[in-house]
């Protein structure tokens, strides 16, 4: 995918492979401004994994990023994330 120009960046989060735990939502927060810019430009977000904790934390972080970097109220951020889902730009495969 990198050679084809489809993948230009990859950020990884490991919560079990080292002493300091790094979660998906930590990486999202670290790059919140860039993530917002990508969303504003039509990016898609795919979340796959644990529904009990990880997916909820990632969802909350996505709401927080849209509010903070998009300058949206909490209600408008919720509507924005809901619209991402409705347009299949935010897809969750959680279990």
Residue, then its C-alpha position, 0 to 999 in steps of 0.5 A: x500500500x505504501x508503494x502504491x501511494x495509498x498509505x503515507x503514514x502509520x501510527x501504532x499503539x501497543x498496550x501489552x508489548x512494553x512497560x508503558x502502555x500506549x492506546x489507540x486513543x493516545x495516538x489519536x490525541x497526539x495527532x488530534x489536529x492532523x486527524x481533524x484535518x483529515x476528517x475535514x478533507x474526507x478521511x474515513x475512520x475504521x475501528x476494529x476490536x474490543x467493544x467493552x473498552x477500546x471502542x468506547x474510548x476511541x469513540x469518546x476521543x473522536x468526539x473530543x477531537x471534533x469538538x476541540x479542533x473543529x471548534x464544535x459544541x459537544x452537541x455539534x460534535x456528536x452530530x458530526x460523528x453521527x454523520x460520519x457514521x451515517x455516511x460510512x466514514x466512521x465504521x466500527x467492527x467491535x465485539 
